[in-house]
Amino acid sequence: MSKKLWIKNYEAGVPHEIDADSPSSVWSLATDAIAKFGDAPAFSNFGTDLSYREIERLSRDLAAYLQNELGLKKGDRVAIMSPNIMAFPIAMFANIRMGLVQVNVNPLYTPRELQHQLNDADTDTIIIFSGSTPVLAEIIDETNIKNIIVTNLGDCGNNALPSPPVDERLSGVVSLMDAMAAGEGMTFTPVEIQGDDLLFLQYTGGTTGLSKGAALTHRNLVSNINQLTAILQDKLRESEEVVITALPLYHIFALTVNCLTFFSKGGRNVLITNPRDMPAFVAELANWKFSVITGVNTLFNGLLHTPGFDELDFSNLRLVAGGGTAIQEAISNKWCEVTGLHITEGYGLSETSPVVTFNVSGPEEFTATIGIPVPSTDVSLRDEDGNKVKQGEPGELCVKGPQVMQEYWRKPNETAAVTTNDGYFRTGDVALMDVEGRFKIVDRIKDMILVSGFNVYPNEIEAVVANLDGVLEAACIGIPDERTDEAVKLFVVKSPGKDISAEDVITFCRDNLTAYKV
């Protein structure tokens, strides 16, 4: 283990180590919260609330349906493809209490991307938003999917909200509300869950251009929740926090930090279904004296440029947490001018559940760093040969701790490639550590492009474009972009005698790639 220079920056009362085995599972953590905070609101969306007790009841009913009607058992994979709506936490807690492995899927995926993830995860069940069903219909015959449960904006109290129709090409579809109604009359047999049981398959881009599933266990998530709780201390008050959750719950940042961590402390998650509609987002914020908001640089910048945001009530705001991509100092300064707080930056990855480091300096200061490692976490900077670099020199940021994934799902070679001989996870990011023990990302070994905090891999783009008739060669790079931090730029060499336009290439990409990759 390396010398933990950063520990001197821990505030009084922050433990150097956490108990990674208590509680024993995420469901045990959830049941403790449900027992303690019962009738308090846990989630709010479109003017409707669900209490902790209601989450327990509805997730039990859905779990009973999955167990009895579909015959699912511990260890089976279930995909969730949904935006931030009430259905997501209900389905998630049903999966958690059954010991199922949740496969988190971006609802904006193209058919090609969805097909790869469903097949790689080896799942036959999907809980999917009605608006995403046309994508599933395109590729369902190329997958093993046989159970389809459809969610709607109007589920669980929002009955007046219209949702897109289910694609007519899909058969045997069951609505979430019908599944829960059926499960209400069924017996649910509790499942024994251990810390080493798999919980999430969190897909992340790979150097081959195809995403890989980071296999995260209950112990991984319990550890990261305990680590974050320990370092936040009094910034996380029981039963008092109102958390704005605009980042998608299928992303590990919002899933762990917003949803599970604040659920464990009796917080209320305000789910923002479509944060891209900034005027509507700001209008929703006006309804809350929120205390916590998380986001990426582009989200914060977008809010700052939306009329009415500077007129909101920020008197209860205590924590603004940023990650996914570097927070720009100019954005944090402007945010502080408007809200009175700087953006507190952290660092993490899908493979680390996600939090590795966090700033403890407080919201009065912007450090332009990713902060210090959370308790029970060791960070070591290495050169190309795996040797530790000298103080002040750049090196690849390598991580060891109980929040680090078990493996890439069924990919031992890829797992070995990101593991050092002494058991550290190689992040692919190059960092420096200053004399105070704070880390700063200075470069990336991987060629990925960061678009609004989402990873885009050039070789995936190039591989897709190569399938377009008339393309001889293609090369993809990232370029600076004021709105998304980075944007994708593609260079194409046309095949001799072929006449294709830039518009042809863009249209092809939009048909085969998620929007943020184009």
C-alpha positions in Angstrom: 0.0 0.0 0.0 1.2 3.5 -0.8 1.7 6.2 1.9 -1.6 7.9 2.3 -0.5 11.5 2.3 -4.1 12.7 1.9 -5.3 11.4 5.2 -4.1 14.6 6.9 -6.9 16.4 5.0 -9.7 14.2 6.5 -11.9 16.3 8.7 -12.2 15.4 12.4 -14.4 12.4 12.8 -13.8 10.9 9.3 -12.6 7.3 9.8 -9.6 6.2 7.8 -11.3 2.9 7.2 -15.0 1.9 6.8 -16.7 -1.4 7.4 -17.3 -2.9 4.0 -19.4 -5.7 5.3 -22.0 -3.7 7.3 -24.8 -3.9 6.4 -24.4 -7.2 4.7 -26.2 -6.2 1.5 -27.9 -3.2 -0.2 -31.2 -4.8 0.6 -30.3 -4.9 4.3 -29.3 -1.2 4.0 -32.7 -0.5 2.3 -34.8 -2.3 4.9 -33.0 -0.4 7.7 -34.0 2.9 5.9 -37.6 1.7 5.3 -38.0 0.8 9.0 -36.6 4.1 10.1 -38.2 6.5 7.7 -41.4 4.7 6.8 -43.9 7.3 5.8 -41.4 10.0 4.8 -41.2 10.7 1.0 -38.5 8.8 -0.7 -39.1 9.8 -4.4 -40.9 12.7 -6.1 -41.7 12.9 -9.8 -44.3 15.0 -11.7 -46.0 16.1 -8.5 -46.4 12.7 -7.0 -44.6 11.2 -4.0 -43.7 7.6 -3.0 -42.8 7.0 0.7 -40.3 4.6 1.9 -43.1 2.2 3.0 -44.7 2.4 -0.4 -41.4 1.6 -2.1 -41.2 -1.5 0.1 -44.8 -2.6 -0.7 -44.6 -2.0 -4.5 -41.2 -3.5 -4.9 -42.4 -6.6 -2.9 -45.4 -6.9 -5.3 -43.2 -6.7 -8.4 -40.7 -9.1 -6.9 -43.5 -11.6 -6.2 -44.6 -11.4 -9.8 -41.0 -11.8 -11.1 -40.5 -14.8 -8.8 -43.8 -16.6 -9.3 -45.1 -15.7 -12.7 -41.8 -15.3 -14.6 -39.8 -17.9 -12.5 -36.8 -15.6 -12.0 -34.3 -16.6 -9.4 -31.3 -15.3 -7.6 -28.5 -14.4 -10.0 -30.7 -14.0 -13.1 -30.1 -10.8 -15.1 -32.9 -8.3 -15.6 -32.4 -5.2 -17.8 -33.9 -1.9 -16.9 -34.2 0.6 -19.7 -35.9 3.7 -18.3 -35.5 7.4 -17.7 -35.9 8.9 -14.2 -39.5 8.0 -13.5 -41.2 6.3 -10.5 -40.9 2.9 -12.1 -37.1 2.9 -11.9 -36.7 2.7 -8.1 -39.6 0.3 -7.8 -38.0 -2.1 -10.3 -34.6 -1.6 -8.8 -35.6 -2.5 -5.3 -37.6 -5.4 -6.6 -34.4 -6.7 -8.3 -32.3 -6.0 -5.2 -34.5 -7.9 -2.8 -34.7 -10.8 -5.1 -31.0 -11.1 -5.5 -31.3 -10.4 -9.2 -28.5 -8.8 -11.2 -29.7 -5.5 -12.7 -28.4 -4.6 -16.1 -28.7 -0.8 -16.4 -29.5 0.3 -20.0 -29.5 3.8 -21.5 -33.0 4.4 -22.8 -31.5 6.4 -25.8 -29.6 3.4 -27.1 -29.8 2.5 -30.8 -30.9 -1.0 -31.8 -27.3 -2.1 -32.4 -26.2 -0.9 -28.9 -29.1 -2.5 -27.2 -28.7 -5.8 -28.9 -25.1 -6.0 -27.9 -25.8 -5.3 -24.2 -28.8 -7.6 -23.9 -26.8 -10.5 -25.5 -23.6 -9.8 -23.6 -25.5 -9.8 -20.3 -27.4 -13.0 -21.2 -30.8 -11.8 -20.1 -34.3 -12.8 -21.1 -36.2 -10.2 -19.1 -36.4 -6.4 -19.6 -38.3 -3.7 -17.8 -38.6 -0.9 -20.4 -40.1 2.5 -20.9 -42.8 2.5 -23.5 -41.0 5.2 -25.5 -38.0 2.8 -25.9 -40.0 -0.1 -27.2 -39.5 0.6 -30.9 -35.8 0.1 -30.4 -36.3 -3.2 -28.7 -38.7 -4.3 -31.4 -36.0 -3.7 -34.1 -33.7 -6.4 -32.5 -35.7 -8.6 -30.3 -35.5 -11.6 -32.6 -31.7 -11.3 -32.3 -31.8 -11.6 -28.5 -33.1 -14.0 -25.9 -35.7 -11.6 -24.5 -39.0 -13.4 -23.7 -40.3 -11.3 -20.8 -41.2 -7.6 -21.4 -42.6 -5.4 -18.7 -43.4 -1.9 -19.9 -43.3 1.3 -17.7 -45.0 4.6 -18.4 -44.7 8.2 -17.2 -48.1 7.7 -15.5 -47.2 4.7 -13.3 -47.7 5.0 -9.6 -49.8 8.1 -9.2 -49.2 10.1 -12.4 -52.2 8.6 -14.3 -52.9 11.8 -16.2 -49.5 11.8 -17.9 -49.5 10.4 -21.4 -46.8 8.0 -22.6 -45.8 6.9 -26.0 -47.6 3.7 -27.2 -45.9 0.3 -27.0 -44.5 -0.8 -30.4 -47.1 -3.0 -32.1 -44.4 -5.5 -33.2 -43.9 -6.6 -29.6 -46.2 -9.4 -28.2 -46.8 -10.7 -24.7 -46.1 -7.3 -23.1 -47.2 -6.7 -19.5 -47.5 -3.3 -17.9 -45.7 -2.6 -14.7 -48.9 -1.7 -13.0 -50.5 -5.0 -14.0 -47.5 -6.9 -12.9 -47.6 -5.3 -9.5 -51.3 -5.8 -9.2 -50.9 -9.5 -10.0 -48.0 -9.8 -7.6 -50.0 -8.3 -4.7 -51.9 -11.5 -4.4 -48.8 -13.8 -4.7 -46.5 -15.0 -2.0 -43.0 -13.7 -2.0 -40.3 -15.9 -0.7 -37.4 -13.9 0.7 -34.0 -14.5 -0.7 -30.8 -14.7 1.3 -28.3 -12.2 -0.1 -24.6 -12.0 0.6 -22.1 -9.3 0.1 -20.4 -11.1 -2.7 -23.6 -11.6 -4.7 -23.7 -9.6 -7.9 -26.0 -6.6 -7.9 -25.3 -4.5 -11.1 -23.8 -5.0 -14.5 -22.8 -1.4 -15.3 -21.8 -1.2 -18.9 -18.9 1.0 -19.9 -17.1 1.5 -23.2 -14.1 -0.7 -24.1 -11.1 -0.4 -26.2 -12.6 -2.8 -28.7 -15.4 -0.4 -29.4 -17.9 -2.7 -27.6 -19.1 -1.9 -24.1 -18.2 -4.2 -21.2 -20.2 -4.9 -18.0 -18.5 -3.9 -14.8 -19.7 -6.6 -12.3 -20.5 -4.8 -9.1 -21.5 -6.7 -6.0 -23.6 -5.8 -3.0 -20.4 -5.3 -1.0 -19.0 -2.9 -3.7 -22.1 -0.7 -3.4 -22.4 -0.9 0.4 -18.7 0.0 0.6 -19.1 3.1 -1.6 -22.2 4.2 0.2 -20.4 3.9 3.6 -17.3 5.7 2.1 -19.3 8.6 0.8 -21.4 8.9 4.0 -18.2 8.9 6.0 -16.5 11.7 4.1 -19.6 13.8 3.8 -20.3 13.7 7.5 -22.7 16.5 8.5 -23.3 17.5 4.9 -25.6 14.5 4.9 -28.4 15.1 7.5 -30.8 12.3 8.2 -34.4 12.9 7.0 -33.6 16.5 5.9 -32.0 16.4 2.4 -33.9 17.2 -0.8 -31.8 15.8 -3.6 -32.2 16.9 -7.2 -31.6 13.9 -9.4 -31.3 15.1 -13.0 -28.5 12.7 -13.9 -29.9 9.4 -15.2 -30.4 6.6 -12.7 -29.0 4.1 -15.2 -25.7 5.9 -14.7 -23.7 4.8 -11.7 -23.1 8.3 -10.5 -26.8 9.1 -9.8 -27.5 5.5 -8.9 -25.1 5.3 -6.1 -24.7 8.9 -5.0 -28.2 10.3 -5.4 -30.4 7.3 -5.1 -28.9 4.7 -2.8 -26.8 7.0 -0.5 -29.5 9.5 0.2 -32.1 6.8 0.5 -30.1 5.2 3.2 -30.3 8.5 5.2 -34.0 9.3 4.7 -33.5 11.8 1.9 -36.0 12.7 -0.8 -34.9 12.2 -4.4 -36.7 14.6 -6.8 -36.5 12.7 -10.1 -36.0 14.9 -13.2 -37.2 13.0 -16.2 -36.0 15.3 -19.0 -33.3 17.7 -17.9 -32.6 18.6 -21.5 -35.8 20.7 -21.3 -34.0 23.4 -19.3 -37.0 25.8 -18.9 -39.1 23.0 -17.5 -36.2 21.8 -15.3 -35.9 25.3 -13.8 -39.6 25.5 -13.3 -39.5 22.2 -11.4 -36.6 23.4 -9.3 -38.7 26.4 -8.3 -41.0 24.0 -6.4 -38.3 22.8 -4.0 -36.0 24.3 -1.4 -33.5 21.7 -2.4 -30.3 21.0 -0.4 -28.3 18.9 -2.8 -27.8 18.8 -6.6 -25.4 16.7 -8.6 -24.5 17.1 -12.2 -21.8 17.4 -14.9 -20.2 20.5 -16.2 -22.6 20.9 -19.1 -25.7 20.5 -16.9 -24.5 23.2 -14.5 -23.6 25.5 -17.4 -27.0 24.9 -19.0 -28.8 25.9 -15.8 -26.8 29.0 -15.5 -27.9 30.1 -19.0 -31.6 29.3 -18.5 -33.8 32.3 -17.6 -35.2 32.1 -14.1 -32.5 30.0 -12.6 -30.8 32.9 -10.9 -34.2 33.8 -9.3 -34.5 30.4 -7.4 -34.3 30.0 -3.7 -30.9 28.6 -2.8 -31.2 29.3 0.9 -31.3 25.5 1.8 -28.5 24.5 -0.7 -25.7 22.7 1.1 -23.9 20.6 -1.5 -23.3 20.8 -5.2 -21.4 17.7 -6.4 -19.9 17.5 -9.9 -18.2 14.6 -11.7 -18.3 12.7 -15.0 -15.9 15.2 -16.5 -13.8 18.1 -15.3 -15.7 21.0 -13.7 -14.4 24.2 -15.3 -13.4 26.9 -12.9 -15.3 29.6 -14.8 -18.5 27.5 -14.4 -17.9 27.0 -10.7 -17.2 30.7 -10.2 -20.4 31.7 -12.0 -22.3 29.0 -10.1 -21.0 30.4 -6.8 -22.0 34.0 -7.8 -25.6 32.8 -8.4 -26.1 30.2 -5.7 -23.5 31.1 -3.0 -21.7 27.7 -3.3 -18.9 26.4 -5.4 -19.2 23.0 -7.2 -17.5 20.3 -5.2 -15.7 17.9 -7.6 -15.1 14.2 -7.2 -13.9 11.4 -9.4 -15.1 7.9 -10.1 -15.8 5.3 -12.7 -18.3 2.6 -13.4 -15.7 0.1 -12.3 -15.4 1.7 -8.9 -19.1 1.9 -7.9 -18.2 4.9 -8.6 -16.6 7.2 -6.0 -12.8 7.1 -5.7 -12.0 10.7 -4.6 -14.0 13.7 -3.3 -13.1 17.2 -2.3 -13.4 17.9 1.4 -12.4 21.6 1.3 -16.1 22.6 1.3 -18.2 24.7 -1.0 -16.3 27.9 -0.2 -13.4 27.0 -2.3 -12.8 25.6 -5.9 -9.6 23.5 -5.9 -9.5 22.5 -9.6 -8.7 19.0 -8.3 -10.7 15.8 -7.9 -10.0 15.9 -4.2 -8.7 13.1 -2.0 -9.4 9.4 -1.8 -12.4 8.3 0.3 -11.8 6.1 3.3 -10.5 2.5 2.7 -9.2 3.6 -0.7 -5.6 3.6 -1.8 -4.6 5.5 -5.0 -1.2 4.8 -6.5 0.3 6.7 -9.5 2.2 4.4 -11.9 4.4 4.7 -15.0 4.1 2.6 -18.1 5.9 -0.2 -16.5 3.7 -0.3 -13.4 6.3 1.4 -11.2 5.3 4.1 -8.7 6.2 7.6 -9.9 7.9 10.2 -7.7 5.9 12.8 -5.8 4.7 15.6 -8.2 5.2 13.4 -11.3 2.3 12.3 -13.5 1.3 8.7 -13.6 -1.6 6.5 -14.3 -4.2 6.6 -11.5 -4.6 3.1 -10.1 -7.1 2.3 -7.4 -7.5 -0.4 -4.7 -10.5 -0.6 -2.4 -13.6 -2.5 -1.5 -15.6 -0.5 -4.1 -13.6 -1.8 -7.1 -15.5 -4.2 -9.3 -15.0 -7.9 -9.3 -14.4 -8.2 -13.0 -15.6 -7.3 -16.4 -18.6 -9.7 -16.9 -17.3 -12.9 -18.5 -14.1 -11.2 -19.8 -11.1 -12.5 -17.9 -8.6 -11.1 -20.4 -10.0 -7.6 -20.3 -10.1 -7.8 -16.5 -6.5 -8.9 -16.3 -5.5 -6.0 -18.7 -6.7 -3.4 -16.2 -5.3 -5.1 -13.0 -1.8 -4.5 -11.8 0.4 -7.3 -10.5 -0.3 -6.1 -6.9 -4.1 -5.9 -7.4 -4.8 -2.2 -8.3 -7.4 -1.2 -10.9 -5.8 0.8 -13.7 -8.2 3.6 -14.6 -6.5 4.8 -17.8 -6.4 8.4 -16.5 -3.1 10.2 -15.8 -3.0 12.3 -12.6 -0.7 14.3 -10.4 -0.8 14.4 -6.6 0.1 17.7 -5.0 1.9 18.2 -1.6 -1.4 18.2 0.2 -2.4 14.8 -1.2 -5.0 16.1 -3.6 -5.2 14.6 -7.1 -5.7 16.3 -10.4 -6.4 14.6 -13.7 -4.0 15.9 -16.3 -4.5 13.5 -19.3 -6.1 10.3 -20.4 -4.3 7.2 -21.6 -7.4 5.9 -23.3 -8.5 7.6 -26.5 -12.0 8.2 -25.3 -13.8 11.5 -25.9 -15.8 12.9 -23.0 -19.1 14.4 -24.2 -21.1 15.9 -21.3 -19.6 13.3 -19.0 -20.3 10.3 -21.3 -17.6 8.2 -22.8 -17.3 8.1 -26.6 -14.7 5.8 -28.1 -13.3 6.7 -31.5 -12.8 3.2 -32.6 -16.5 2.4 -32.1 -17.5 5.4 -34.2 -15.0 4.4 -36.9 -16.2 0.8 -36.9 -19.8 1.9 -37.4 -19.0 4.4 -40.2 -17.0 1.8 -42.0 -20.2 0.0 -42.7 -21.5 2.9 -44.8 -21.3 2.2 -48.5 -18.9 4.7 -50.0 -16.6 5.1 -47.0 -13.0 4.0 -47.6 -11.5 5.1 -44.3 -12.6 7.1 -41.2 -10.8 8.6 -38.3 -12.4 10.1 -35.2 -11.1 12.6 -32.7 -12.3 14.8 -29.9 -12.4 18.6 -30.2 -13.1 21.2 -27.6 -16.8 22.3 -27.4 -18.2 25.0 -25.3 -21.5 23.2 -24.7 -20.4 19.6 -24.2 -16.7 20.0 -23.1 -15.7 17.8 -26.1 -17.4 16.9 -29.3 -16.8 14.2 -31.9 -15.1 15.1 -35.1 -14.9 12.6 -38.0 -12.7 12.6 -41.0 -13.9 10.4 -43.9 -12.1 9.3 -47.0 -14.6 8.4 -49.8 -14.2 5.2 -51.8 -13.2 5.8 -55.4 -16.1 6.6 -57.6 -18.5 7.0 -54.7 -20.4 10.2 -54.0 -21.4 10.6 -50.4 -22.0 13.8 -48.5 -21.4 14.9 -44.9 -25.1 14.8 -44.5 -25.1 11.1 -45.5 -22.5 10.2 -42.9 -24.3 12.2 -40.2 -27.6 10.5 -41.0 -26.0 7.1 -40.9 -24.4 7.8 -37.5 -27.7 9.1 -36.1 -29.3 5.8 -37.1 -26.6 3.7 -35.5 -25.3 5.6 -32.5 -26.7 7.2 -29.4 -27.3 11.0 -29.9 -24.4 12.1 -27.7 -21.9 10.2 -29.9 -22.9 12.1 -33.1 
